[in-house]
Amino acid sequence: MDVRLVQLLGSFIAARSEYVLARLEFAALHPGLAAPPTIDRLPDASERTLRERWPFAASDLAAARLYLGERNLPCDESAPQRAARERLEHVVRELDGYARAILWVQTIEER
């Protein structure tokens, strides 16, 4: 397996842990909204994980992006609510960057 994929999967796994915390914080501070979707936990940065579990994590990430895109957040968000939303958005962007890089490396490897 390409060392770049191992590194990217490791980074995705770490960022996904941050997402779990950001998701909980967001849900706690926005009780009137449905909680953001979960993202599948990848057990390790291996070829097997990439083959068997990555499609689920990528699909979950798409759901998280859609969730953020569809949220009509109240204009009167408090400072803690706004900070939680911004943190969640930041982590989703970070995960998205890793996911795009993983797809790019996979595409290069196939050639």
Order of alpha helices (4+ residues) and beta strands (2+ residues): alpha-alpha-alpha-alpha
